[in-house]
Amino acid sequence: MRLIPSIDLRAGRCVRLLHGDFDSETRYPSEAGELVTKYRELGADWIHVVDLDGARDGSSGNLEIIRRLAAQDAVHLQVGGGLRRRDSVEEMLAIGVARVVVGSAAVTQADAVRAWIREFGADRVTLAFDVRLDAGGIPRVATHGWREQSQLSLWSAVEDFAAQGLVHVLCTDVRRDGALTGPNVELYREAVRRFPQIAWQASGGVRDFRDLTALAETEVAAAISGKALLDELIPAEELRAFLPNA
């Protein structure tokens, strides 16, 4: 399993949200470029970047920062947030982003997203499904920066794309995101069981080395971590076990 550090951008600053709530924001003094350099030196080969302004209102105010990050050597950028149009996806790939992350559009514009996967290639598109578990424990997909809750299950959402050659899926348990309460290991174990051909990326709740080990045991392809790395809760020597270039 690969650890992918996460950087969330809002109005040009590095931040973290609690449970996806834009009113529960923690700001960090580090600039995005500094963090990419730090994570690359630790051994990361991929960085996950979220444009929160794009996720919330479709704006592209962080585009120049992302352009500079994508130009850094020896690290690949996976970028999401507000990519709801073909031209936005094309632009992001054109500036050097290795893989785009498409969230809400995968639910609201499924036919268009299937066309993007065919056009740009399955390895360059990650579908992101942010979920909340309902009373019966079924993961239901949230959209538009987690503000709108649908009744679509994660399993139905993925099934619609799996037959089209989908490779990468990022799944976030919204109630654990930024909370340092531990990942939803059972969710990811079930995801891998249902769709073993998918390279799953687990996001939300990572606190420590034990959490990373537990996720690795589910056989997900990657774990996304933001707050635990920003707050330096995991010693570098423990991180390196999950960083390919360490």
Sequence and secondary structure as in RCSB ss.txt:
>XXXX:A:sequence
MRLIPSIDLRAGRCVRLLHGDFDSETRYPSEAGELVTKYRELGADWIHVVDLDGARDGSSGNLEIIRRLAAQDAV
HLQVGGGLRRRDSVEEMLAIGVARVVVGSAAVTQADAVRAWIREFGADRVTLAFDVRLDAGGIPRVATHGWREQS
QLSLWSAVEDFAAQGLVHVLCTDVRRDGALTGPNVELYREAVRRFPQIAWQASGGVRDFRDLTALAETEVAAAIS
GKALLDELIPAEELRAFLPNA
>XXXX:A:secstr
 EEEEEEEEETTEEEEEETTEEEEEEEESS HHHHHHHHHHHT SEEEEEEHHHHHH   TTHHHHHHHHTSTT 
EEEEESS  SHHHHHHHHHTT SEEEE THHHHSHHHHHHHHHHH GGGEEEEEEEEE TTS EEEEETTTTEEE
EEEHHHHHHHHHTTT  EEEEEEGGGTTT S   HHHHHHHHHH TTSEEEEES   SHHHHHHHHHTT SEEEE
SHHHHTT S HHHHGGG TT 
